[in-house]
Each structure stands twice: as C-alpha cells, then as structure tokens.
Amino acid sequence: MDKKFRFFSNILIIIAAAMWGIDGVLLTPSYFSVFHFYNVEFIVFVAHFIPFIFLSIFMFKKYKYLKVFTLSDITYFFLIALFGGVIGTLSMVKALQLSEFSQYSVVILLQKLQPVFAILLAAILLKEKPGKKFYLLALVAVCSSYILAFGFKSPMLLEKNNVQASLYSVLAAFSFGSGTVFGRKVLNKYDFSTSTFYRFTFTALIMFVILLFKKELGTVYAFTANKDMVFLALFIAFFGLLAVFIYYLGLKGTSASVATLCELAFPLTSVVLEGILRHRVLSFIQIIAALVLISSILYLNFSNINSEEKFEKS
C-alpha cells in the first residue's frame, strides 16, 4: 500500500477521533451549560433522528434490505441499536450532564474501558477465547479507571454527581463494547454503510417509542421554539455523522493496530480542550492512572488484533 495513502488514512482517523473529543467537551455539553436543557432522552433521540432523516434521503435504496432480512439479522440490528445506540448514548450523555461542574475528560477517558468489555463479551457470546494475559490487564485497566475517577478516596466521600457520572460512563463503555460485538456478526454479512443506516434507523425508532412511553413528545414544542438549540442539534448530528464516515474512510487504508493509536486523539483532544477552555486539569495521580489505563487498553487491542490475524491466516 502506498505510504502517502496510509499517512492520509491515519490523518483521517485522527481527525475523526478529535471530532469526537470536541463533541464530548464542547458540543453536547452545550445543551446543559448554554440552554439548560436536561432532557437526556430527547437529546439522544434528536442525535439519531436527524441523521436517520438524512440517510433515508440519500441512502433510500438501503430499504430494499428489509425484504431479505432474516429474523437473526433484525435481532442483531436491534441489539446493536439498543446497546450501541440507546443505552450507550443515553449513559454517555447522562454522564456528561452530571459532569457539568466537574471534568468531562474523566468521563471520556473512562470510555477506553470499552475494549475490555468487547473482548470479554466476545469470549462469552462469540466463543472467542482471550489470551492468558487478558484478565490481568483487564484488572489493571479497571483499577486505573477507579483511580482516575475517584483517586485514592472512597466513592462514599465524593460528590454524588461525580460517582454517578463515572458509573454512567462505565455503563456506556459496556454498552458500546456490546454494540461492537453484535456489530461484528452483522458486518460479516452487510457492508458498513448498510450497518450504519440501520443502526440509526433502529435507534431512532427505539428512542421514539421511549419518548412516547414517557409522554415526553410535548418537549418537541419547547425544543423547536428555540432556534439556537435546533441549530445546535443539527450541527451535532451532522458533525457526528461526518466523523463516523471520515473514520471509516480512514480505516480502509490503515491497519486496526495503527487505527487504535490514532484514536487516542479522542481522549487527548478532550483533556487539552477542557484544560484550555474550562481550566479543568487532571491531577498528577489522574494523569498517571490515565496513562496506565490507555497503555493496558492498547496492549489488549494489539493482543486481540494479533490473535485475530493469526486466526485468519490459519
């Protein structure tokens, strides 16, 4: 593969990861800090409904797959949307809301636990046995995550919001990891664009049902009455969708191991932005814990990638 093409692909992944960091620190938290809008369910619904409308217009032909979907296909797409879309995003946005007066970057760094859950769930659901070092490294990752979130203090001594934000972030990491495992079953049969289309479709549908059940559709009037908030919602939706497509465009020209390194632009962007714009800097012990967490996750990723490559060659 051409070196210039590989370099360009790596840059695309870094750009996409940085965009996710910008969203986590500046964009989505604006609902809370600027507009004082705290309806998490509606925020998540809008974040998926707008891309769903856009994708339905430009990828209308994807609806043809509804005729060929098996019950298994529908089940997996539903599970991807439920975990990776609904539970994961709801948990993440709730964590950001609770972190409004603390540190967004801690919540985002805790997302690096996602591969731990993905590998563990793959072992349970897909019968993919992790390496011998997995459990030790997973324990290191969990311990460093604890120190990152709570330091050496008991959670009982910390503010309730900080503890809840950390727990929601871990739940989000578990849910996104689950979505990744279910997604692997789908990607063996359908391409990325089809999987993305139905992920947004199913997620928007599930969130719509949740809003109906909670009788919160009246929020639509309050939301649409504020043009600035509507503009924010549109911008976040298209910003996030663009990041996804940039990421997968870059992934076509680089290896999974290099992509893992490039994705570190996500937490790095979050930490830098929060330090510069909000003057919230990680403590020394948090920095050490973050480095240990990221190092252990990187090792897990590379070990998992290597084992997959060996399996594919055999």
N, C-alpha and C positions, 0 to 999 in steps of 0.2 A: 504493500500500500504506500502511496506517495506520502513523503514526510510532511509536505505542506498541507495536504488534505487532513492528515492526522492532527497536525497542530491546529488547524482551523476547527476540527471537530472538538478538540479539547477546549478551545476557547468558547465554543457554543455551550458546552456543558457548564463551564464556569459562569457564563452569562446567565444561564437558566437558574443555576443554584443561587447566584447573587440576587436574582429577581425574587426568588422565594424568601430570601433573607429580608429584602426590602419590604415585601408584603407583610411578613411577620412582625416587623418592628414599626413600620410607618403606615401602611395602608389599612389593613383590617383593624388595628387598634384605634384608628381614627373614628370609627363608629362610636367608641366609648369616650375617647378624650375630646373629640370635637363636637359630636352631635348628641352625646349622652344617650345613645340608643343601645339598649342592652338585651334586645330580643334575639338571643343566640340562634334559635331555631329559624327565625325569619332570615337572618344574615346568611346562614348556611343554605337555605332554600334559594335565595336570590343568587348566591355564588354559583349554584349549579343550574338554576333555571335559565339564566341569561345565556350561558354557553350552550345549553340544550337547544334554545331557540335558534341561535346562530348556526350550530352544527346541523340542525334539522333542515335549514335552508340550503346550506352549501354541501351537505352530505345526505341529501334526501334519498339517494339510491341505497343507503345503508338499511332502509326499512325493508328491503327485499329479503334480508336475512330472517325476518320474523316468520317467513314461510318455511324455512329449513331448520330453525332452532329445534333441538330436542329438549326434552324435559330437563336433562342434565345441563345443557347449555344455559337455559333460563335460570336454573338453580344457581349455577356458578356466577352468572352475571348479577343475580340478586344478592348473593353473598359478597361479591366484590363491592357492590354499591352500599350494602348495609354496613360492612366493616370499614372499607377504604373510603367510602363517601360519607355516609351518615354518622356512624358512631365516631369514626376517626376525626372528621372535620368538626363535628359538634364538640368533641372533647378538646380539640386544639383551640377552637375559638373561645370556649369557656375558660380554658387555661390562660389565654391572652387577656380575657376580660378580668379575671381575678388577679392578674399580674400588672394591672394598670398602674399601680403605685409602687411596684417593686421592680423586677427585672424580667423583661421579655426574653432576653438572651438565654436565661437559665431554662425557661420553658422550651425554647428551640433546641438547646444543646441536649436536653433530655430525649429529644426525638431520635438521637443517634442510637438509642436502645432498640430501634426498630429491627435491625438485622438479627438481634438475639432472639426476638420473638418469631421472626420469619423462619430462622433455621430450626428453632425448637418445634414450631408448628409443622414445618415440612417433614420433620422426623416423625411426628405423630400422624399427620394426615396423608403425607405422600410416601411414608416409609423410607425417607432418605436419612440414613444414619449420619449424624455429625461426627467429626473427628474426636479423638480422645481428649484433646485439649479444650474442646468447646465448653464443657461445663466449668472448668477452672476460669477460663477467660470470661465466660458469662457472669460468673460470680464477681470477678474483678470489675466488670462493667457495671453491675448492679451496685456494688459498694461505692465505686467512684461517683455514680449517679446520686447516691444518697448524700455523700459529702458535698457534691455540687449543689444540691438543693437545700440541705439542712446544716452543712458544716459538721461540727462535732457535737452539735446540740440535739437534744431530743425534740422530735416534731411537736411534742406536747407543750414545749416552751416557746414555740414560734407563733406568729400571727396565723389565724385560721385560714385566711385567704392564700397565704404562701404555701401552706401544706396542701390545700385543696388544688391549687394551681399545679403543683408538682404531680399530684396523683392523677389529675386530668391529663397532664402531658404524657405520663407513663401509659395511661389508658389509650391515648391517641397513638402512641408508638406501637402498642399491642395491636390495635385495630388496623393501622396501616400495614403492619407486618402480616396480619391475617389476610388483608386485601391482596398483598403481594403473592402470597402462597396460592390463593384462589385464582389470581390472575395468571399464574403460570399454567394452570390447567386450561384456561381459555386461550392463551397465546399459542398453545400447541396446535390450535385449530383455526383461529382467526387472527388477522393482522392487527397491528397496533391501532390504526385509525378506527377500525370496527369496534375494538375493545373500548377505546376511549369514548366513542359515540354512545355506546350502550351503558357505559359506566355513568355518564352524565344523565342519560335518559332515565335509568332506573333510580338513581339518587334523587333527581328532581321529583320523580313520581312518589317515592317513599316520603320525602320531606313534605310534599303537598298533602299526603294522607295524614301525616303527623300534625300539620297545621290545622287541617280540618277537624281532627280528633280533639285538639286542644282549643278549638274555636278561636283561633288567632288570625284568621284571614282578614279581620277588621283592621289589622295592623297595616294592610295594604294602603289604606287611605292615608294614614299618618305618614307612611313611608313615601308615597308618591307626592304628597303635598310639599315635601322638602326637596326642591330640585337639586340642591347641592349634594344631598345624600344619595339621590338617584344617580347623579353623575359619578359619585364615588363608587357605587355598586357596579355601574357599567365599566368603570375603569378597572376595578379589581378583577371583575370577571374576565375581561379581555386580556388583562395583564397576566393573570394566572394561566389562561388558555394558551397564550403566546409562549409562556415559559415552558409549558408541557411540550409543545411542538418543537421549540428550539432544543430542548433537552434530548428528545428522541431523534431529532435530525443529527445532533452531535453524536449520539450513541451509535449511529450507523457506521461511523468512521473511526471508532476507538474501541479498545478492549474494556471489558467490565471492570478490570482492576484499575486501569488508569481513570476510568469514569468515577470510581469510588473516591480517588484522591481529589479529582476536580470538584466533586460535590461538597468538599469541605468549605468551598466558598459560601455555602449556605450559612453554617453557624458563624464563620469568620465575619461575614458581612453583618450579621445580626449583632455580634459583640462590638464591632467597630462603630456601627451606626448608633447603637444605644450609648456607647461611651461618648461619642462626639456630640450627638444631638440632645440626649437626655441626661448626660453626665452621670450615668449609672455604670460603674466599672466593677467587674468581678474582683473579688478579694483574691489575695495570693493563694489561699488554700483552694478556692473555687477554680482558679486557673490551673493549678496542679491537677485537681480532680477532673477537670475538663480534658486536659491533655492525656491523662490515663484512660479516660473513657473513650476518647477518639482513637487512641493507639490500640486499645483492646478490640474496638469495633473494626478498625482497619485490618487487624490481624485475622479476625473472624471472617471478614469479607474475602480476603485473599485466600485463606484456607479453604473457604467454601467454593470460591471460583476455581481454585486449583483442582479440588476434588471433582467438580463438575467437568472440567476439561479432561481429566483422566478417564472419567466415566464415558464421555463422548468418544474418546479415542479407542476405548477398549471394545 
